[in-house]
Amino acid sequence: MEPVSTETAMKILAQNHLLVLSRVCARWYDIVLGTPALWSNVELQFPLWDETPYEPTDFDKLMRVLAKVLERGRSIPLSVFIDTGGITPYASTRPNCLITALASKVY
């Protein structure tokens, strides 16, 4: 799989396609944000794991986006895709924070 940019990876995580649909009208907004099953897929692409291009505020934004996606999914089971780009997840603190946030949804 071809690596994606950090910006694209953040859009994938934020489920940007759903956010675009939510802007069609008030009814679609209510449907998109009120349907947890739409938010049940979580994709963490490699650039989100890489610590080098990030400022601390960028990582805070990443964690806020992940928290919002998990919140919108409510208690629906998640399908999680993690692409580490070949790095060892234990080589940095970022994966541990992301996995901890995901683990909060394990029942």
N, C-alpha and C positions, 0 to 999 in steps of 0.2 A: 504494500500500500504506500502511495506517495505521501510524504509528510505534508501536513497542512500548516498554514501560518498560525501564529498565536491568535490573531484576530479571528480567523475562521474557526479555530478550536473553541474560542469563547462563544461565538455565535452558535456553534453546534451544541455546546453545553447549555446555553440559555434557551435552546429550542426556538431560535429566531423565526423559523417558519411559522410557529404557532403564534408568536407575538405579531407577526405581519397579519395573520388571519384575524387576530383580536382587534385590529384597527379598522376592519371593514365597517362595522356599525356596532351599536350598543348591544344588540342581541348576540352577535358573534363574540363580542368581548365576554359577555356573561357565559356563553357556552364554552369557549376556550378555557377561561380561567376557572370555570365551575365544573369541569370534567377531569377528574384526577387521572383517569386512564390515559389521557393525552400526554401526561407528564411522566409516564412510567418508564420511559427509556432515558438512561443517563449515559452520555458518551464523554469520556475523558481522554482527549487526544494528547499525544506526546508534548506539544509545546506547553501544555498546562502543567506538566511534570517538571519541566526544565527550569531551574532556578536562575540561570544566568541573565536572561533578558528582563527580569522582573524587578521592579521597585517594590518595597513592602506594601505600598498602597495598591499596586496591581494585584498582589496576592490577596489582600483584603477584599478587593472587588470580586476576584474569583470565588472566594469563600461565600460572599454574599449571594452571588449568582447560583452557586450550588445549593445553598440553603433555601433560596426562593424556589428552585425547581423541586427540591424535596418537599417543601411546604405545599406546593401546588399539587403534588402527587398524593398528598395526604397519606392514607394507610394502604394504598394500592401497592401490590408487589412490584418491585423494580426489576428491570432488565438493565444490567450494567455492562458496558463495554469499556475496557481500559486498554489503551495503546501506550505503552511506556516508551516506545521508540527504541527499545533495546537497552535502556538504562536499567540498572538495578534499583528497584524502588527504595531500597534501604540506604541508598547513597545520599539521600537528602531528606530534609524534614517535610517538604511539600507533600509527597505521597502519603506520609503518615497522617497529616492533617486531613487530606481528602478522604482517605479510607476511614478515618475516625468519623467524619461527617456522614459518610455512607452507612457505617455500622450503626449509627443512631436509628436507622430505619429497619434494622434487623429485629424480627420478632420471634 
